[in-house]
Amino acid sequence: MSAVSVVDAYVQSLPGETRRLGHGEWGITLPAAQGGGWPLDVGVRVAEGLLRVQAFALAADDAINPWNFLHWNRGTRMVRFACTRAGDIWVQAELPAVAVDETQVDRLLGLTVEGALAARQAMAAPAEPRASGWLP
């Protein structure tokens, strides 16, 4: 079975809002209740020998330090955080198309969503108060 067929069958089996955008391309939207306070859009594409998944996590904001996400990338598996020039934060993942099966699609999508939700939760958490003076 081809990677496109595997992903198509998987996406069609999901509850909620899914759509096929073209050959080898799908969109999945998690509602706000599951998306960390607002809908989470996930793009899925099979092209050039890769299954690619990406999710928009956070809009650019002066409160976001995008360098923190580079540090987070050291602890992620199969996914990574990316920052656009405008400062938006995305979660991206790739898997060779030859390795695509239902389990790997589920894993890749789950880790992508998990990363986006972690970023949203981190920004929603109240900031730690800083002590005055030079000692922590």
C-alpha positions as CSV (number, residue, x, y, z in Angstrom):
1,M,0.0,0.0,0.0
2,S,1.4,3.4,-0.9
3,A,2.1,6.1,1.7
4,V,-0.7,8.3,0.2
5,S,-3.2,5.4,0.6
6,V,-2.1,4.8,4.2
7,V,-2.4,8.4,5.2
8,D,-5.7,8.9,3.3
9,A,-7.3,6.0,5.1
10,Y,-5.9,7.2,8.5
11,V,-7.1,10.8,8.0
12,Q,-10.6,9.6,6.9
13,S,-10.9,7.5,10.1
14,L,-10.3,10.5,12.4
15,P,-13.2,12.2,14.1
16,G,-13.8,15.8,13.7
17,E,-12.8,18.2,10.8
18,T,-10.6,16.7,8.2
19,R,-10.3,17.4,4.5
20,R,-8.3,16.2,1.5
21,L,-6.8,19.2,-0.2
22,G,-5.3,17.4,-3.2
23,H,-3.4,14.3,-4.1
24,G,-1.2,13.6,-1.1
25,E,-2.4,16.6,0.9
26,W,-4.7,16.8,3.9
27,G,-5.8,19.2,6.5
28,I,-6.9,18.4,10.0
29,T,-8.5,20.8,12.5
30,L,-8.7,20.2,16.2
31,P,-11.4,22.2,17.9
32,A,-10.4,24.9,20.4
33,A,-11.2,22.6,23.4
34,Q,-8.6,20.1,22.2
35,G,-6.3,22.7,20.6
36,G,-5.1,24.6,23.7
37,G,-7.7,27.4,23.6
38,W,-8.1,28.0,19.9
39,P,-8.4,25.6,16.9
40,L,-5.2,23.8,15.9
41,D,-4.7,23.3,12.1
42,V,-2.4,20.5,11.1
43,G,-1.2,20.1,7.5
44,V,-0.2,16.7,6.2
45,R,1.6,16.1,2.9
46,V,3.3,13.2,1.1
47,A,5.8,14.5,-1.5
48,E,9.3,14.0,-2.6
49,G,9.6,10.8,-0.7
50,L,8.6,12.2,2.7
51,L,5.5,12.4,4.8
52,R,5.5,15.9,6.2
53,V,3.3,17.2,9.0
54,Q,3.2,20.8,10.3
55,A,1.1,22.7,12.8
56,F,0.8,26.4,13.5
57,A,1.5,26.7,17.3
58,L,1.8,30.4,18.1
59,A,1.5,33.8,16.4
60,A,4.4,36.2,16.7
61,D,4.4,38.0,20.1
62,D,7.0,40.0,21.9
63,A,6.5,37.7,24.9
64,I,7.8,34.8,22.9
65,N,11.5,34.1,22.9
66,P,11.9,31.9,19.8
67,W,15.4,30.8,21.0
68,N,13.8,28.8,23.8
69,F,12.3,26.6,21.1
70,L,15.7,25.8,19.8
71,H,16.5,24.5,23.2
72,W,13.3,22.5,23.2
73,N,14.4,20.9,19.9
74,R,17.2,19.1,21.8
75,G,14.5,17.1,23.7
76,T,12.0,16.3,20.9
77,R,11.8,13.1,19.0
78,M,10.8,13.1,15.3
79,V,9.5,16.7,15.5
80,R,11.0,20.1,15.8
81,F,10.0,23.7,16.4
82,A,10.5,26.3,13.8
83,C,10.2,30.1,13.7
84,T,9.2,32.2,10.7
85,R,10.9,35.6,10.0
86,A,7.7,37.2,11.4
87,G,8.1,35.3,14.6
88,D,5.3,32.7,14.3
89,I,6.1,29.3,15.9
90,W,5.4,26.1,14.0
91,V,5.9,22.4,14.8
92,Q,7.2,20.3,11.9
93,A,7.9,16.6,11.4
94,E,9.0,14.4,8.6
95,L,9.2,10.6,8.0
96,P,10.5,8.8,4.9
97,A,7.5,7.7,2.9
98,V,8.9,4.1,2.8
99,A,8.5,4.0,6.6
100,V,4.8,5.1,6.5
101,D,2.3,2.8,8.1
102,E,-0.7,3.5,10.3
103,T,1.3,3.3,13.5
104,Q,3.9,5.8,12.3
105,V,1.3,8.2,10.9
106,D,-0.4,8.1,14.3
107,R,2.8,8.7,16.1
108,L,4.0,11.6,13.8
109,L,0.6,13.4,14.1
110,G,0.5,12.8,17.8
111,L,3.9,14.2,18.4
112,T,3.2,17.2,16.2
113,V,0.0,18.0,18.1
114,E,1.7,17.4,21.4
115,G,4.5,19.9,20.5
116,A,2.0,22.5,19.4
117,L,0.0,22.1,22.6
118,A,3.1,22.3,24.8
119,A,4.1,25.6,23.1
120,R,0.6,27.0,23.6
121,Q,0.5,25.8,27.2
122,A,3.9,27.3,28.0
123,M,2.8,30.7,26.7
124,A,-0.5,30.5,28.6
125,A,1.2,29.8,31.9
126,P,1.8,32.8,34.1
127,A,5.3,34.1,34.1
128,E,7.4,33.3,37.1
129,P,8.0,36.4,39.2
130,R,11.6,37.6,39.2
131,A,13.3,38.5,42.4
132,S,14.6,42.0,42.6
133,G,18.4,42.4,42.9
134,W,21.1,40.4,41.4
135,L,20.7,37.2,43.5
136,P,18.1,34.6,42.4
